[in-house]
Amino acid sequence: MSHAQCGMECRPHCAACCIAPSISSPIPGMPVVNGISKPAGVRCIQLDEQDRCRLFGRTERPAVCASLKPDPDMCGSSREQAMRWLGATETLTAPAG
């Protein structure tokens, strides 16, 4: 189901998708270490005090961030559920090592 079809919007003060997953794409203000710009579980430096992305709508925003859309499976009914789902997905998709 697409974002437009499910009608979901981001939950205020959630930011789970900006905290739980690792992001390898460069993020302004975050150093790339071992190929990772934002480690899993680390709050993105681009989140403001309202837990909103400062790069939203700007060309500097990584494509992977723009591709994440609110979805009932990912977001669940709370921030905690979203963090658990995204954390489990991070674990399942992490490179073997």
N, C-alpha and C positions, 0 to 999 in steps of 0.2 A: 504494500500500500504506500503510495507516495505521500510526501509531506502535505501537499494540497488536499489529497483525498482524506487523510485522517484528521486534518484540521487542527493538529497540535501546534502549540507554540512552546517556546522554551519556558520552563518553570522559573519564576523569579527567584533569584539567589540560589540557584542550583549549581551551575557550572561543573557538573560531574564530568561532562565530556572535555572540559578544559583542565581537569585534574587527574582523573583515573588513567587514561591511556598515555603511552609514550608517543612522542612525535619526533620523527627524524628530520622533517623539513626545518630549515632555519626559521627561527622566531626572533624578531628584533629584541635585543636585550637579554637573550638567553644564549650562553655559549654551547657550541656543539662539542660533546664529549663522547668519544667512542661511537660516533655516528648518530648520536641521539641529542636533539636540541632540548626536549623536555622529557625527563624520565617519568615513568609511570608513577602515579601517586603524588607528583609534585605539582603544586599550583602554578599555572602559567603566569608569567610576570606581566602579561598583557591584560589580565583581569583587573577591572577597576573595583572600587569599594562596594559597588552594587553587584559584583560578580558578573559583569558584562564585558564582552571583548572590546578592547580599545581599537583593535584592527578591523572590526566588522565593517564590511563594505570597502575596505582599502586593498590596494594591490599587494601590500606586504603580508596580508593574511595568508597563511599556508593553504593550499588547495585541499589538503586533508581536513582542515578545520571547516572550510566552507562546505565540504561534502557531508559532514555530519548534520543530520536533520532530526528534529524531535520525532520519536517513533514510540508507540506504546510498548513494544518489546524492550527497547533500550531504556526508556525513561521510567517505566513502571509507574507506581502511584506516589513515589517519594524520591527525594534526592538519594537516600540511603539505598533504595532498590536500584537506582541508576548507577550508583558507585559500584555496587556488587556485580551488576550485569556487565558493566564496562571492564571491571577488574577481571572477571572471569574470561571475557573475550580477549583481554590483553594476555592473559596466561595461555590461553588456547592458541593464540596466533604468534607468540614469541618464538624467535628462531631457536632451534636446538643449540644447546651450548653447554 
